[in-house]
């Protein structure tokens, strides 16, 4: 799954492809499969991508804003894997 900021979701890596992602929310509301959303990512997911690289857009935004407050850490909820799984790193520096 391509990572995008602001979307909350649950992932179960043990499920089959197409069934791993669930509970997708944007601003506290379920993501509508029939809606169109604008997103930014660090790399294109298709051929022929055009436009300014996202890191340049973000750098310009941060230079203009100077101070960014109140950002919530955006991490998916991971289910279906044991705490001893060495492939799941804990953001606090240890293993889950």
MDAnalysis code that builds the backbone (N, CA, C; Angstrom):
import MDAnalysis as mda
import numpy as np

u = mda.Universe.empty(288, n_residues=96, atom_resindex=np.repeat(np.arange(96), 3), trajectory=True)
u.add_TopologyAttr("name", ["N", "CA", "C"] * 96)
u.add_TopologyAttr("resid", np.arange(1, 97))
u.add_TopologyAttr("resname", ["UNK", "UNK", "UNK", "UNK", "UNK", "UNK", "UNK", "UNK", "UNK", "UNK", "UNK", "UNK", "UNK", "UNK", "UNK", "UNK", "UNK", "UNK", "UNK", "UNK", "UNK", "UNK", "UNK", "UNK", "UNK", "UNK", "UNK", "UNK", "UNK", "UNK", "UNK", "UNK", "UNK", "UNK", "UNK", "UNK", "UNK", "UNK", "UNK", "UNK", "UNK", "UNK", "UNK", "UNK", "UNK", "UNK", "UNK", "UNK", "UNK", "UNK", "UNK", "UNK", "UNK", "UNK", "UNK", "UNK", "UNK", "UNK", "UNK", "UNK", "UNK", "UNK", "UNK", "UNK", "UNK", "UNK", "UNK", "UNK", "UNK", "UNK", "UNK", "UNK", "UNK", "UNK", "UNK", "UNK", "UNK", "UNK", "UNK", "UNK", "UNK", "UNK", "UNK", "UNK", "UNK", "UNK", "UNK", "UNK", "UNK", "UNK", "UNK", "UNK", "UNK", "UNK", "UNK", "UNK"])
u.atoms.positions = np.array([
    [0.855, -1.181, 0.000],
    [0.000, 0.000, 0.000],
    [0.890, 1.228, 0.000],
    [0.578, 2.165, -0.845],
    [1.306, 3.424, -0.874],
    [0.927, 4.209, 0.379],
    [1.928, 4.730, 1.075],
    [1.657, 5.486, 2.300],
    [1.298, 6.925, 1.964],
    [0.269, 7.419, 2.596],
    [-0.126, 8.816, 2.444],
    [-0.457, 9.355, 3.822],
    [-0.137, 10.616, 4.060],
    [-0.409, 11.219, 5.354],
    [-1.882, 11.485, 5.550],
    [-2.328, 11.369, 6.789],
    [-3.693, 11.727, 7.128],
    [-4.689, 10.594, 7.042],
    [-4.327, 9.504, 6.415],
    [-5.252, 8.371, 6.325],
    [-4.920, 7.386, 7.434],
    [-5.941, 7.003, 8.172],
    [-5.783, 5.985, 9.207],
    [-6.323, 4.678, 8.645],
    [-5.663, 3.569, 8.949],
    [-6.142, 2.281, 8.472],
    [-5.586, 1.166, 9.338],
    [-6.174, -0.004, 9.180],
    [-5.705, -1.210, 9.844],
    [-5.120, -2.118, 8.778],
    [-3.977, -2.739, 9.081],
    [-3.361, -3.685, 8.151],
    [-3.147, -5.005, 8.849],
    [-3.471, -6.081, 8.136],
    [-3.221, -7.431, 8.617],
    [-2.341, -8.118, 7.574],
    [-1.010, -8.150, 7.789],
    [-0.089, -8.726, 6.804],
    [-0.306, -10.211, 6.530],
    [-1.061, -10.909, 7.387],
    [-1.278, -12.342, 7.190],
    [-2.421, -12.629, 6.217],
    [-3.179, -11.622, 5.862],
    [-4.303, -11.806, 4.923],
    [-3.785, -11.846, 3.488],
    [-4.644, -12.281, 2.559],
    [-4.300, -12.320, 1.141],
    [-4.271, -10.905, 0.571],
    [-3.517, -10.732, -0.513],
    [-3.483, -9.442, -1.205],
    [-4.915, -9.047, -1.560],
    [-5.231, -7.801, -1.326],
    [-6.579, -7.300, -1.571],
    [-7.468, -7.347, -0.343],
    [-7.005, -8.045, 0.699],
    [-7.780, -8.161, 1.938],
    [-7.009, -7.658, 3.157],
    [-5.810, -7.129, 2.951],
    [-4.956, -6.742, 4.074],
    [-5.321, -5.409, 4.706],
    [-5.864, -4.492, 3.936],
    [-6.167, -3.150, 4.430],
    [-7.651, -3.053, 4.752],
    [-7.964, -2.497, 5.927],
    [-9.363, -2.291, 6.327],
    [-9.461, -1.020, 7.165],
    [-10.672, -0.639, 7.463],
    [-10.951, 0.506, 8.350],
    [-10.242, 1.789, 7.907],
    [-10.242, 2.088, 6.611],
    [-9.595, 3.306, 6.134],
    [-10.448, 4.520, 6.497],
    [-9.816, 5.482, 7.185],
    [-10.515, 6.688, 7.643],
    [-9.726, 7.924, 7.226],
    [-10.433, 8.984, 6.892],
    [-9.833, 10.265, 6.579],
    [-10.598, 11.332, 7.346],
    [-9.889, 12.050, 8.199],
    [-10.507, 13.076, 9.051],
    [-11.675, 12.512, 9.849],
    [-11.494, 11.278, 10.359],
    [-12.496, 10.654, 11.217],
    [-13.685, 10.052, 10.495],
    [-13.678, 10.055, 9.164],
    [-14.784, 9.498, 8.388],
    [-14.269, 8.382, 7.490],
    [-15.101, 7.363, 7.232],
    [-14.660, 6.281, 6.346],
    [-14.307, 6.806, 4.951],
    [-13.258, 6.247, 4.359],
    [-12.881, 6.599, 2.994],
    [-13.945, 6.030, 2.058],
    [-14.418, 6.849, 1.136],
    [-15.450, 6.466, 0.180],
    [-14.774, 5.922, -1.076],
    [-15.000, 4.651, -1.385],
    [-14.372, 4.016, -2.550],
    [-14.779, 4.684, -3.860],
    [-15.887, 5.419, -3.871],
    [-16.359, 6.068, -5.093],
    [-15.929, 7.527, -5.187],
    [-15.256, 8.037, -4.178],
    [-14.826, 9.444, -4.166],
    [-13.430, 9.574, -4.773],
    [-13.089, 10.808, -5.147],
    [-11.761, 11.111, -5.669],
    [-11.041, 11.943, -4.620],
    [-9.806, 11.559, -4.270],
    [-9.016, 12.255, -3.267],
    [-7.689, 12.675, -3.884],
    [-7.166, 13.813, -3.454],
    [-5.837, 14.237, -3.861],
    [-4.864, 13.806, -2.774],
    [-3.748, 13.221, -3.187],
    [-2.733, 12.785, -2.241],
    [-1.358, 13.181, -2.752],
    [-0.403, 13.184, -1.852],
    [0.992, 13.416, -2.216],
    [1.799, 12.255, -1.663],
    [2.789, 11.849, -2.393],
    [3.642, 10.750, -1.953],
    [5.083, 11.055, -2.306],
    [5.977, 10.258, -1.806],
    [7.397, 10.505, -2.047],
    [7.865, 9.932, -3.374],
    [7.058, 9.068, -4.006],
    [7.438, 8.484, -5.285],
    [6.177, 8.193, -6.090],
    [6.252, 8.343, -7.409],
    [5.082, 8.028, -8.233],
    [4.796, 6.525, -8.231],
    [3.531, 6.172, -8.401],
    [3.151, 4.766, -8.449],
    [2.839, 4.326, -9.875],
    [2.933, 5.236, -10.821],
    [2.685, 4.915, -12.224],
    [3.733, 5.546, -13.104],
    [3.767, 5.116, -14.348],
    [4.722, 5.661, -15.294],
    [4.276, 7.034, -15.770],
    [5.246, 7.848, -16.178],
    [4.938, 9.136, -16.783],
    [4.491, 10.209, -15.807],
    [4.855, 10.086, -14.548],
    [4.464, 11.087, -13.558],
    [5.066, 12.439, -13.918],
    [4.280, 13.481, -13.762],
    [4.732, 14.830, -14.073],
    [4.563, 15.718, -12.855],
    [5.197, 16.883, -12.903],
    [5.032, 17.855, -11.836],
    [6.253, 17.951, -10.950],
    [6.181, 18.910, -10.055],
    [7.277, 19.166, -9.122],
    [7.370, 18.031, -8.110],
    [8.587, 17.565, -7.789],
    [8.723, 16.508, -6.776],
    [8.106, 16.949, -5.445],
    [7.443, 16.014, -4.772],
    [6.711, 16.344, -3.551],
    [7.631, 16.924, -2.480],
    [8.891, 16.474, -2.414],
    [9.791, 16.997, -1.374],
    [10.081, 18.482, -1.613],
    [10.065, 18.932, -2.866],
    [10.233, 20.361, -3.140],
    [8.996, 21.150, -2.727],
    [7.828, 20.572, -2.961],
    [6.569, 21.215, -2.559],
    [6.523, 21.344, -1.034],
    [6.874, 20.269, -0.330],
    [6.859, 20.283, 1.139],
    [7.899, 21.256, 1.672],
    [9.090, 21.271, 1.096],
    [10.140, 22.193, 1.554],
    [9.680, 23.646, 1.410],
    [9.062, 23.979, 0.288],
    [8.563, 25.346, 0.084],
    [7.477, 25.677, 1.106],
    [6.592, 24.728, 1.382],
    [5.528, 24.930, 2.363],
    [6.119, 25.190, 3.757],
    [7.088, 24.368, 4.143],
    [7.697, 24.521, 5.466],
    [8.475, 25.830, 5.577],
    [9.159, 26.239, 4.524],
    [9.868, 27.523, 4.542],
    [8.898, 28.675, 4.748],
    [7.724, 28.579, 4.129],
    [6.716, 29.623, 4.232],
    [6.067, 29.656, 5.615],
    [5.790, 28.494, 6.195],
    [5.084, 28.399, 7.475],
    [5.978, 28.668, 8.684],
    [7.230, 28.333, 8.611],
    [8.207, 28.511, 9.698],
    [7.976, 27.569, 10.882],
    [6.744, 27.497, 11.409],
    [6.451, 26.661, 12.570],
    [5.216, 25.810, 12.261],
    [5.329, 24.517, 12.513],
    [4.208, 23.598, 12.330],
    [3.887, 23.020, 13.703],
    [2.648, 23.182, 14.156],
    [2.257, 22.707, 15.487],
    [1.178, 21.625, 15.394],
    [1.117, 20.812, 16.415],
    [0.014, 19.886, 16.614],
    [-0.101, 18.761, 15.610],
    [1.007, 18.239, 15.131],
    [0.929, 17.117, 14.209],
    [0.750, 15.812, 14.966],
    [-0.193, 15.011, 14.514],
    [-0.438, 13.703, 15.102],
    [0.392, 12.669, 14.345],
    [1.100, 11.803, 15.069],
    [1.858, 10.725, 14.451],
    [0.877, 9.799, 13.748],
    [1.099, 9.567, 12.469],
    [0.176, 8.781, 11.654],
    [0.762, 7.395, 11.399],
    [0.325, 6.411, 12.166],
    [0.789, 5.043, 12.016],
    [-0.409, 4.123, 11.822],
    [-0.270, 3.124, 10.961],
    [-1.377, 2.180, 10.805],
    [-1.494, 1.283, 12.034],
    [-2.704, 0.764, 12.253],
    [-2.903, -0.243, 13.293],
    [-2.551, -1.582, 12.656],
    [-1.626, -2.322, 13.262],
    [-1.168, -3.603, 12.714],
    [-1.790, -4.724, 13.535],
    [-2.463, -5.645, 12.861],
    [-3.085, -6.789, 13.530],
    [-2.649, -8.077, 12.843],
    [-2.825, -9.191, 13.516],
    [-2.568, -10.494, 12.917],
    [-1.136, -10.982, 13.009],
    [-0.269, -10.248, 13.679],
    [1.117, -10.693, 13.843],
    [1.452, -10.692, 15.324],
    [2.290, -11.628, 15.707],
    [2.663, -11.744, 17.109],
    [3.661, -10.687, 17.538],
    [3.724, -10.431, 18.822],
    [4.654, -9.438, 19.361],
    [6.104, -9.837, 19.160],
    [6.369, -11.127, 18.958],
    [7.746, -11.569, 18.778],
    [8.188, -11.536, 17.316],
    [7.356, -11.042, 16.406],
    [7.701, -10.989, 14.984],
    [8.824, -9.981, 14.769],
    [10.019, -10.436, 14.350],
    [11.158, -9.510, 14.195],
    [10.991, -8.531, 13.034],
    [9.992, -8.764, 12.172],
    [9.756, -7.861, 11.050],
    [8.921, -6.651, 11.420],
    [8.407, -6.610, 12.628],
    [7.578, -5.495, 13.090],
    [8.371, -4.715, 14.140],
    [8.936, -3.595, 13.752],
    [9.722, -2.784, 14.683],
    [8.813, -1.842, 15.456],
    [9.044, -1.725, 16.714],
    [8.307, -0.806, 17.576],
    [8.885, 0.583, 17.404],
    [8.051, 1.591, 17.203],
    [8.535, 2.968, 16.995],
    [9.290, 3.507, 18.204],
    [9.182, 2.856, 19.354],
    [9.914, 3.313, 20.539],
    [11.330, 2.762, 20.552],
    [11.681, 1.971, 19.535],
    [13.056, 1.506, 19.433],
    [13.253, 0.029, 19.700],
    [12.271, -0.660, 20.239],
    [12.402, -2.079, 20.497],
    [11.569, -2.867, 19.509],
    [11.303, -4.108, 19.837],
    [10.431, -4.927, 18.998],
    [9.071, -4.996, 19.628],
    [8.034, -5.076, 18.790],
    [6.662, -5.172, 19.278],
    [6.453, -6.496, 19.982],
])
